[in-house]
Amino acid sequence: MTLINGLPAHVLLVHLVVVLVPLTALALVVAAVSPRAARRMGVVLPLLALATLVGVPLTTQAGEWLERHVTDDALVRRHADLGDGLLPWAAGLFVLAALVWWAGRSSAAAAGPDSAGGSVWSGTPLRVAAVVLSLAVAAGAVVDVYRIGDSGAKAAWHDSFSQSASSGER
């Protein structure tokens, strides 16, 4: 993808990633902490993580195209370098979301339809590990998206505006 409606695709797709990564991270942590929430989210959790996982390389590829079409700049290179590091975080979100979804399904099936559910999943070391890993990967992904976005904003806007208002506007 290069252009969408005459605009570089990256500047549009980046919004997808900026929304999906934190949303997926939040949903993952909530589902990992609460088996009931995991059951209520159902297959939406891994599908959301899959959409995030697919959105990252699309955005990165569009960014690489844009990088070749702008003036060479250290800020753009830094942004591109940081952007290349997001895919492992998105993959981690997806793997953990699939695990939490699968474990939530398995525990609900084992607990039976009339049970409150979660008894198998909620007391296992697997769940504790999933919660800890989910918190770590979610935090890492969100911090990485922030760092990438901050560097992208600096690359796009440095020297592009005036500190004072123009045309008499205040």
Protein Blocks (a to p, Z undefined) as FASTA:
>chain_A
ZZgghiafklmmmmmmmmmmmmmmmmmmmmmmmmmlmmmnmmmlmmmmmmmmmmmmmmmm
mmmmmmmmcccdfklmmmmmmmmmmmmmmmmmmmmmmmmmmmmmmmmmmnopkbgghmlm
mmpmklmmmmmmmmmmmmmmmmmmmmmmmmmmmmmmgopacfbdeehiZZ
